[in-house]
């Protein structure tokens, strides 16, 4: 996925949304993510790569 046209704030917001979805999934499934699969993890990694490339400050998502 390409994020070249996205603003820095948009990237940070998208990444935070994945974090919140993971937290909700973990809360509702006894510590294992069930609803978010590999696609979500790959999406988060692509966002992370772009944020690193741009030099943005963020806290990495801790996947179980």
ZAMARGU-4260 file (C-alpha; in steps of 0.2 Angstrom, whole numbers, plus 5000, padded with zeros to 4 digits):
<rodrens>
0) 5000/5000/5000 | 5007/5017/4996 | 5005/5032/5008 | 5014/5045/4998 | 4999/5056/4997
5) 4995/5055/5015 | 4999/5068/5028 | 5010/5064/5043 | 4994/5066/5055 | 4984/5054/5044
10) 4997/5040/5045 | 4998/5042/5064 | 4979/5042/5065 | 4978/5026/5055 | 4992/5017/5065
15) 4983/5022/5081 | 4967/5015/5075 | 4975/4998/5072 | 4982/4999/5090 | 4965/5002/5096
20) 4957/4988/5086 | 4970/4976/5092 | 4967/4981/5110 | 4949/4979/5108 | 4952/4962/5100
25) 4963/4956/5114 | 4951/4962/5127 | 4937/4952/5120 | 4947/4936/5116 | 4957/4932/5132
30) 4974/4939/5126 | 4974/4932/5108 | 4969/4942/5093 | 4956/4934/5083 | 4947/4947/5072
35) 4963/4955/5066 | 4973/4944/5056 | 4989/4944/5046 | 4982/4957/5034 | 4980/4970/5048
40) 4998/4966/5054 | 5005/4969/5037 | 4995/4985/5035 | 5002/4991/5052 | 5020/4986/5046
45) 5018/4996/5030 | 5011/5011/5040 | 5026/5009/5052 | 5039/5008/5038 | 5032/5024/5030
50) 5032/5033/5047 | 5050/5028/5050 | 5055/5034/5032 | 5047/5051/5037 | 5056/5052/5053
55) 5039/5052/5063 | 5039/5049/5082 | 5027/5035/5087 | 5026/5020/5099 | 5027/5003/5090
60) 5012/4991/5092 | 5016/4976/5102 | 5009/4961/5094 | 5006/4945/5104
</rodrens>
